[in-house]
């Protein structure tokens, strides 16, 4: 199995680490190769375990460690238990192999991705080292891969350009109309209220469109999608694409995995799932009275999501960004209804299909639901196939449902209003867990 150390694409410094197993006393040394201005240069150092933890010469771009060396019964055998990296203070942990479904799901062109990963190869898992694959059903994994091959043969990853052209046109028309109304009628309160609704619709649709661009599911070349995402997200919405992609890709790879999924780290306002409430309760952490957090979600959380994300530093800006307070409940419901009520757990190393189905639910299809959610009502299909154009999700859903039924996985599909209500019902359950742990004597 090939092991790859994934580095942030935003960093200019990359590193290749070749593992050299050390002595049975627990020491380990590695040769480090750090590219310098495009040239591969051999570092003169052999770094030990402690030195690898912090290497200031390269500004923290590389911090790679072997947790410990465990001598086997035979004195000539060596293996290691865990490897991790820390890049610029991020705890970005990801050890993957070329064959893993998560790697295939997140990349548009595997051949190009493999070229980038060649310099990041750190070694091969020793045959005697226990594989994390042992917990996975080989039949389920093979069936899922066969499903993906079938979908590729059915052209389900092929884009309908007209669909996204109409979505983009909708945004530009609404934005232009709002500007023309202000130019013609002035900026009185009635006009402000009316154009706020127009801009709310356009801004939410911008959010959905940039999301598709970010997953490179529209253009055949990823650089075109990145360019358009910057235009839609940064120019039309005024938000950072790097910030969004960094958070969102972690969410996709570690969906509802605590604490690796940034989307479920909602403190200090909310505690969700069953791990964090119990943890905070035992530690007597109570930033607010979490007993009423489900009510806070309605009164505060819904309306502050987008303003906070938009970095509004003063309430004086509320007049200028009034549509953000209308946009926020819409985005909050769409993004939270598919994951908050579902399973939140620690890392269990499940197969790709099981991990996504257990952490994700769908909302029933209708023309309104598709438009209102940007086709994210098919959240299961989106998480399984992020690079698939969203207009094909409804065609794929019956096949995914059938595969889940074959392997005994619950495929959750809810009415829209029930999905909304499940958010607060789950927050209330989490609050009960927090209270039980907090007041436990």
WORA-V396380 format. One line per field, one symbol per residue. psi: psi as a letter, one per 20 degrees, with the letter a starting at -180 (. if undefined). burial: I if it has 16 or more other ideal C-beta (glycine too) atoms within 10 Angstrom, else O. Layout:
BEGIN
psi->???
burial->???
END
This chain:
BEGIN
psi->ppppopqpiiphprqppppopbriiiqqqqppoopolipppppiqoprghhhhonihkkjhpnpqogqpopahpiiqqrqhqqrqookipmnpoorrhiqhhghhipgohgghhghigijpiappqhippqiihiqohggghhghhgghghhhjkijpqohhghghghhgghggggggghgghgialrgggggghhhghgghhghgggghggghjljgqhphhgggghghggggghhkrphggghgghhggghlpkopkhohijnjqihqprbiggghghghjkpmhrnihkhhhhgghgggiifhgghjloiqihihghkhhhihhghghggghhhihgiapprrpilrrgggghhhjqqrqqprggggghjkjjilhghghhmhjpphiighhhghhggghghhjkpoopoqqghhhghhghhhhgghhggggghgjp.
burial->IOIIIIIOOOOOOIIIIOIOIIOOOOOIIIOIIIOOOOOOOOIOOOIOIOOIOOIOOOOIIIIIIIOOIOOOOOOOOIOIOOIOIIIOOOOIIIIIIOOIIIIIIIIIOOOOIOOOIOOOOIIOIOOOOOOOOOOIOOOIIOOIOOIIOOIOOOOIIOIOOOIIOOIIOIIOOIIOOIOOIOOOOOOOOOOOOOIIOIIIIIIIIIIIIIIIIIIIIIIOOIOOIOOIIIOIIOOIIOIOIOOIIIOIIIIIIIIIIIOIIOIIOIOOOIIIIIIIIIIIIOOOIOOOOIOOIIOIIOOOIIIIIIIOIIOIOOOOOOOOIIIIIIIIIIIIIIIIIIIIIIIIOOOOOIIIIIIIIIIIIIIOIOOOIIOIIIIIIIIIIIIIIIIIIIIIIOOIIOOIIOIIOOOOIOIIOIOIOOIOOIIIOIIOIIIOIIIOIIOOO
END
